[in-house]
Each structure stands twice: as C-alpha cells, then as structure tokens.
Amino acid sequence: MNDERPTDGATRPRRADARRNEKALLDAAAAVFVTSGVEAPIRDIAARAGVGTATIYRHFPTRADLIIAVYRHQVDALAVDGPELLTTSATPYAALRSWIDRFVDFVITKQGLAAVLQSDDPCFDPLHAYFLDRLVPVCTEILDAAAASGEIRPDLDAYELMRGVGSLCAGASANLRYDARRLIEFLIAGLRRTE
C-alpha cells in the first residue's frame, strides 16, 4: 500500500505508527482469514493485531475494504520479495525456492478468500489482474536469473509455473493425507538442469 496519503492537496508521509498498525492489521487479518474465513469476527482480527476494533474500522470501513487490502498487501509483499531474494540468496535457484515457498503461503491465504473473491461483488473484479500484473513479472525475473545461471531449464513460463503451484495447493486443507508443500518441492526440484 502507498505510504503517502493526500491531505489538503498536499502529500505527507503517514506516521510510522500508522504504517505499523496497518501492516499488523493486514497480517492479522490474513492469518485469521486462513483459519476462520473472511467472515471471522473483527474482534478476532483486532485481538491478533493487538489493536482495538475501532482502529480496524478507521483503516477499513467495510469488510470488503479489509479483504481487498489484505489481498493487495500480500501481492505487494511477494512482488517486493522477489528482487530482494535474488540479491540476498546464495543462488538464483535458492531465490526461486524461497519465493515459491512464500507464494504457497499466499495461495493458501487466497484460498481462504476464494469464496468472496469469486462472488458477484464487482469491487473484487480487479484483484486477479492486479495479481497477474504484479507477480508474473517478478516470477519471470527469478526464472530468467536461474536459467541464466544454468541452474534451471531456460524454457519455463512464469504464469504456467504459478498456475501449477496454485493447482497443487487446491484442496490441500480438505485432505490431511495430501501434502501440497511436499509436491511443490518435487516440482521445483524437477526444474533443475540435470546436464
């Protein structure tokens, strides 16, 4: 989310505590949505974030506002993580593994949001395009770096990989014998170049 908001025609940085509160709210809401669904009581989110319910309503007047903000917050975090992982990981392949692991966390949270995101409410319509616009280029950058280093095959498509990971995650929470993360580890290991 943008850390600057217009005030009386001017743009000023938001206070550090306001940014921290908003991040804590979004992280708490995402965690609660995974375990209790998007209809979870606002007081549960407030308790997890360590703030009062009034703080949530001040930032997000409606539940739809909160849901959209959680989704965008997680997409933005993933978009920032990609380039950071490329500079801090031992290899581009290690960056890819770490980024995919974080992507899986997002997909699991997104499944908690799935019912509402697929609703007829038009306010959620732009979110899928936002997801693709922000994350496909990041995944492409990581794949390109790993291919350029010779660690993976050069013919991989970011959208295809992300879609495959999402499909492996589908329904994982409904079956205790199904370990999506384990299968995704196999998938990512299978990208390695064996020549």
For each residue, the residues with C-beta under 8 A, 3 or more apart:
1: 22 69 72 73 76
2: 5
3: 13 14 19
4: 11 12 13 14
5: 2 11 12 14
6: 9 10 11
7: 10 11 12
8:
9: 6
10: 6 7
11: 4 5 6 7
12: 4 5 7
13: 3 4
14: 3 4 5 18 19
15: 18 19
16: 19 20
17: 20 21
18: 14 15 21 22
19: 3 14 15 16 22 23
20: 16 17 23 24
21: 17 18 24 25 49 51 55 59
22: 1 18 19 25 26 59
23: 19 20 26 27 73
24: 20 21 27 28 49 50 51
25: 21 22 28 29 45 49 51 55 56 59 60 66
26: 22 23 29 30 69 70 73 74
27: 23 24 30 31 49 73
28: 24 25 31 32 45 46 48 49
29: 25 26 32 33 45 49 66 69 70
30: 26 27 33 34 70 73 74 109
31: 27 28 34 35 48
32: 28 29 35 36 40 44 45 48
33: 29 30 36 37 38 40 67 70 109 112 113
34: 30 31 108 109 112
35: 31 32 40 112
36: 32 33 39 40 44
37: 33 40 112 115
38: 33 63 67 112 113 115 116
39: 36 63
40: 32 33 35 36 37 44 45
41: 44 45
42: 45 46 53 56 57 63
43: 46 47 53
44: 32 36 40 41 47 48
45: 25 28 29 32 40 41 42 48 49 56 66
46: 28 42 43 49 51 52 53 55 56
47: 43 44 50
48: 28 31 32 44 45
49: 21 24 25 27 28 29 45 46 55 56
50: 24 47
51: 21 24 25 46 55 56
52: 46 55 56
53: 42 43 46 56 57
54: 57 58
55: 21 25 46 49 51 52 58 59
56: 25 42 45 46 49 51 52 53 59 60 66
57: 42 53 54 60 61
58: 54 55
59: 21 22 25 55 56 66 69
60: 25 56 57 63 65 66 69
61: 57 65
62: 65 66
63: 38 39 42 60 66 67
64: 67 68 121 123 124
65: 60 61 62 68 69
66: 25 29 45 56 59 60 62 63 69 70
67: 33 38 63 64 70 71 113 116 117 124
68: 64 65 71 72 123 124 127
69: 1 26 29 59 60 65 66 72 73
70: 26 29 30 33 66 67 73 74 109 113
71: 67 68 74 75 110 113 117 127 130 131
72: 1 68 69 75 76 127 130
73: 1 23 26 27 30 69 70 76 77
74: 26 30 70 71 77 78 106 109 110
75: 71 72 78 79 106 130 131 134 135
76: 1 72 73 79 80 134
77: 73 74 80 81 102
78: 74 75 81 82 99 102 103 106 134 135 138
79: 75 76 82 134 135 138
80: 76 77 83 84
81: 77 78 84 85 98 99 102 138
82: 78 79 85 86 95 99 138 139 141 142
83: 80 86 87 138 141
84: 80 81 87 88
85: 81 82 88 89 95 98 99 142
86: 82 83 89 92 95 141 142 145
87: 83 84
88: 84 85 95
89: 85 86 92 94 95 98
90: 94
91: 94 95 146 149 151
92: 86 89 95 96 142 145 146 148 149 151
93: 96 97 146 149 151 152 192
94: 89 90 91 97 98
95: 82 85 86 88 89 91 92 98 99 142 145 146
96: 92 93 99 100 142 143 146 152 188 191
97: 93 94 100 101 188
98: 81 85 89 94 95 101 102
99: 78 81 82 85 95 96 102 103 138 139 142
100: 96 97 103 104 161 165 184 188
101: 97 98 104 105 181
102: 77 78 81 98 99 105 106
103: 78 99 100 106 107 135 139 162 165
104: 100 101 107 108 165 169 180 181 184
105: 101 102 108 109
106: 74 75 78 102 103 109 110
107: 103 104 110 111 165 166 169
108: 34 104 105 111 112 169 172 173
109: 30 33 34 70 74 105 106 112 113
110: 71 74 106 107 113 114 117
111: 107 108 114 169 170 173
112: 33 34 35 37 38 108 109
113: 33 38 67 70 71 109 110 116 117
114: 110 111 117 118
115: 37 38 118 119
116: 38 67 113 119 121 124
117: 67 71 110 113 114 124 127 128
118: 114 115
119: 115 116 124
120:
121: 64 116 124
122: 125
123: 64 68
124: 64 67 68 116 117 119 121 127
125: 122 128
126: 129 130
127: 68 71 72 117 124 130 131
128: 117 125 131 132
129: 126 132 133
130: 71 72 75 126 127 133 134
131: 71 75 127 128 134 135
132: 128 129 135 136 159
133: 129 130 136 137
134: 75 76 78 79 130 131 137 138
135: 75 78 79 103 131 132 138 139 162
136: 132 133 139 140 158 159 162
137: 133 134 140 141 158
138: 78 79 81 82 83 99 134 135 141 142
139: 82 99 103 135 136 142 143 158 159 161 162
140: 136 137 143 144 158
141: 82 83 86 137 138 144 145
142: 82 85 86 92 95 96 99 138 139 145 146
143: 96 139 140 146 147 152 156 158 161
144: 140 141 147 148
145: 86 92 95 141 142 148 149
146: 91 92 93 95 96 142 143 149 151 152 191
147: 143 144 150 151 152 153 154 156
148: 92 144 145
149: 91 92 93 145 146
150: 147 193
151: 91 92 93 146 147 192 193
152: 93 96 143 146 147 156 191 192 193
153: 147 156 191 193
154: 147
155:
156: 143 147 152 153 160 161 191
157: 160 161
158: 136 137 139 140 143 161 162
159: 132 136 139 162 163
160: 156 157 163 164
161: 100 139 143 156 157 158 164 165
162: 103 135 136 139 158 159 165 166
163: 159 160 166 167
164: 160 161 167 168 187
165: 100 103 104 107 161 162 168 169 184 187
166: 107 162 163 169 170
167: 163 164 170
168: 164 165 172 180 183 184 187
169: 104 107 108 111 165 166 172 180 184
170: 111 166 167
171: 174 175 178
172: 108 168 169 175 178 179 180
173: 108 111
174: 171 178
175: 171 172 178
176:
177:
178: 171 172 174 175
179: 172 182 183
180: 104 168 169 172 183 184
181: 101 104 184 185
182: 179 185 186
183: 168 179 180 186 187
184: 100 104 165 168 169 180 181 187 188
185: 181 182 188 189
186: 182 183 189 190
187: 164 165 168 183 184 190 191
188: 96 97 100 184 185 191
189: 185 186 192
190: 186 187
191: 96 146 152 153 156 187 188
192: 93 151 152 189
193: 150 151 152 153
194:
195:
